[in-house]
Amino acid sequence: MSQPNNPTPTRELPRPGQPEWEQRAERPEWIRVRMHTGETYGRVNSLLRGHHLNTVCQAARCPNIHECWSEGTATFMIMGDVCTRSCAYCAVKSGHPGPLDPEEPASVARAVEAMDLEHAVITSVDRDDLEDFGAGHFAATVRAIRQLRPKTRIEVLIPDFAGEPGPLQHLLESRPDVLNHNTETVQRLYPRLRSRGVYARCLELLARARRFREDVHPSMLVKSGLMVGLGETTEELLATFRDLRIAGVEILTLGQYLRPTMKHVPVERYYTPQEFADLRSEATAMGFRFVESGPLVRSSYHASRHRAGALGGP
């Protein structure tokens, strides 16, 4: 690969009150966000507000929100918009969440039906305050979508459920089509960036999902994602790829970390498009069935294409 192991940091210049990924003058020319705010964008926005639903698109300040909403897709974020954890890179609010909305699974299902989605992505904040960490709410949402729109493929992007196997098993028994849990970064950076996350716990969750697929639900795919630009080396990334393959991950997403606000950790370096292409080649050679790698790639961005690609489709 062309990337040096210890690249010179390239930090953005501060501009208070503005997300750093919006600072056009300081970011590389290959990171450009096209703004789409047409009729479909407005319809999705109104529909989500009408159903009182949260999206990770908004909560995480995703740079792809205009493109995705203009294409009629969104990633639903259940169980509120307040997380019980506070990762150093994440824009989602942290604090003490409110009670679960028992009507939310049905509301999400109705929104999926109204949007005519072929592939729905459901994610959540961490809910360490709940006995089952929210796994039952995930499962109820999957079942509600299945009942109202059986042909929709469902991807769940889940937290780690504190490493407890019971909640994960409960969710898996609802039979999602894709089980996604993001690794986010390399093992060395976990203490600094994911203080309440555990790298080995992440791998074990993915391995349990793989075993469920092998024993019970062979059509389910296992997926994970990483951000780059947080100070990792090439060797650390490749070692993480190997760990994910051993765990049974089949779909891998790789994207550039973009600092949401001045309170979050800065970008250490921007990767070039060629470096993302090199990483894709390295990961593909390790046996991943599908790899999406690029500056603006996020785990739920083009999610339907990830599944189709892993299954050999267009």
N, C-alpha and C positions, 0 to 999 in steps of 0.2 A: 504493500500500500504506500501511497505517497505521503501519508500523514506522519509527521515526526512524533516520537513518543512523548516528548516534553515540549509542546508547542508554546511559543511566546503568547501570553494572554492578550486577547483583544477585547477590551472592555468598552461598553457603551458609555457615552457621556451622560451625566445625570440631567434630567429635566423634570423637576418636581410636578406631580399631578398628572403625568402622562405615562401610560405604559411604555416601557422601553422598546418593546417590539414595534411600536408605532413611530419611532424616531427615524424617519427615512434617511436623514443626513448621515447618521452614524452606523447604520446597518449595511451589510453588503448588498450589492445590486441584485444578487440572485434571490434575496428574500423580499419578495414583493407580494402584497396582499391586494387582490382585485376586489373592488367593492361592488357587490350586486345587491340592489335594493328594489327590485321590481315587484310585480304583482304577486308572484309566488312567495317571495320573501315576506311580504306583508301578510299574506294569507297564513303562512306558518306562524308568524309572530302572533297574529290575532287568535289563531286556534289554540296555541299553547297558553296564552293568557286566559282565554275563555274556559279552559279546563283546569286552570290554576296549577299548571305544571312547571317544574324547574327543568332546566337543561344544563348539562356540563358545558355546552357551547358558550353560554353566558357566564356561568359561575367561574369557569377556568379561563375566561377571556380568550377563547380559541381564535386564532387568526383566520381560520377557515369558515367562520360562522356565516359570512355573507354568501359564499359559494354554496355551502351545504343547504342553507335555508332556501336559497334561490332554486335549488334542485329538488326542493320538497322533502328534505331529510333533516333529522335532528336526533341528538342523543339524549334520551330522557334520563334525568337524575332524580331518583326516588329517595324518600326518607328525609326530605328537607334539603336546605342549602347551607347547613351549619355542620362542620365536621368536628369530631372529637379529637382529631390529631392536628398537628400543625407542621407539615413538611416545609422545608426551607425554600422550595421552588414552586409551591402550589398557591394559586390565587383564590381557591375556595375558602370561605370564612371558617374560622375555627372558634369553638366555644361550647356552650351547652345547648344541644338541639332540643326542639320541642317534641311532643308526643307524635307517634305515627298517625297518619291519616288512613283509617280503614277503607276509605273510598278511593284511595289513590290507585291501586291496581286496576280497578274498573275504569278510572279516568284515563289512565295510560292506554288501556286497550281501546277505548273509544277514540282517542287521538290517533292511534295507529291505524284504526279503521278509516277515520276521516281523511288521513293523509295517504291512504291506499298504499301503505308501505309493504314492499316485498321482503325487506330486511330491517328489523328494528333492533336498535342497540339500547340496552338498559344498564345504567350505572348507578352509583350512589356515593354519598359521603361515607366515611367510616362512622359506625355507630357502636362504639365500645361501651356505651351506656346501656345497651340492650342485652338481655340474657343470651339471645341467639345471634347477636351482632347484626341483626337485620336479615338473616338468611331466609326466614319464613316470609318476609315481605317480598323479597326477590321472587321466591317460589310462587307466591300468590299472584304476582304480576305476570310471570310467565304463563301460569295457568289461565289467567283472565284473557290474555292475548290469544292463547290457543283456542279458547272457547269462542271468542268473537270473530277471530280471523285465523282459521287453522292453517292456511297456506303461508302465512308470514314466517319467515325464518327469524329466530330470536337469538341474539348475541347478548350475553351478560358480561359486563366488565365489572368485576367484583373486588372488594377489599379482601384482606387476608383472614377475616373472621378470627383474629388473634391466634391463628394456627389450630383452632379447634376442629377436629374432623367431623363431629356431629352436624354442626350447621352447614358445612360444605356438602355433606352427604344429602341433607334435606334439600338443598338447592339443586344438586345434580339430579335428584330423583324427579324434578319437574321437567327434565329432558330439554335443556336449551340446545340449540344447534351449534353454538360456539361458546366455549368457556374461556374468557379472557381475564388474565390477571397480570397487570403490568409490573415488571421487575424494576423499571424506572432508571436505575443506575447500577454501577459496578459495586462489588462487595465492599471495597475499601472506602467508598464514599457514603455508605449507609449511615454510620454514626453521625456524620455532619449534616446529611440531607434528609434522612428518614429516621429520626432519633427513636421512634417507636416501632419502626419496621425491623424485620430480621431477614437477612438475605437467605439463610438456609430455610426459614419458614416459607418464604416465597416459593422456593424450588420444591419444597415438599407439597405445598398446595397444588402446584402444577402437576407433580407426579401422581398425586391422588386422583386428579382429574383424568390423567392418562389411564390409570388403572380402571377407573369407572368406564371410560370409553372402551377399553379392551374387554371388560367383563360384562358390561350391561348395554352400552349405548354406542355401538361402533360407528355411527354416522356423525357423532359429535367431534368437532375439531377443537384443539387446545391452542391458545394464542397468548402471546406476551409482547411487551413493547419496552423500548429503551429510549431515553433522551441522551443526546451527546452535547458536548460543549461545557461540561461541568467540572472538567479537570481530569477526566479519565485518560488512560493511555490506550494505544492500539492493542497492546497485549492484554490489557484488562478487558477490553471489549470482546476480543476473540475468545478469551477464557469464559466470559459470561455466555457467549453464543454456545460454546461447547456444553456448559452446564445446563442450558435450556434444552438443548437437543437430548441430553441424557435424561432430563426430567420428562421429555415427551412432547415438547412444544413443536407444533407444525407450522404455525404462522407467526412471523416476526415482523414488527414494525420498528423503524428507526427514524427519529426526527430530531431536529435542532431544538435545544432548550432556548426559549425566549423569555427573558425576565419580565414578569407581569407588572411589578411595581418596584420602586426603590427600596422597599422593605424586604425584598426577596434576594436570594443570592445572585451575584452578577454572572453574566456569561463569561466563561474563561476563554472561549475561542469559538469562532464560527467555522463550521466545516464547509468545504466547497462541494458543489454538485459532483465533481469527480470523486471526491473522498466518499460521498454517500454511495456512489456507484461501486466503488471498490469494496465497501463494507457489504453491499448487497451480494457481490460476487463471492466474497469470503463466506458469508452465511449460507448462500445457496449451495456452495461446495460441501458444506457440513451436513446437508440433507434436509434443510427446512423445505417444506412443500411450497411455501409462498413467502416472499420477503418484499415488503414495501419500504423503501429507504429514500429519504429526501428531506430538504430543509424544513418544509411545512407539514410533513407527515405527522399525523397523530393516530392513536390506536383505533379510533372510531371513524376516521376520515377514509372514505371509500370502502367502508367495512364490507359491503356486499361483494365488492370486487375481490377482497382478500379471500373470502370463502370460496368464491367461484374459481379463483386462481389455484387455490390449494386442491380443489377437486378436478383440476384440469380443464375448467371451462374457459370461456373468452374473458 
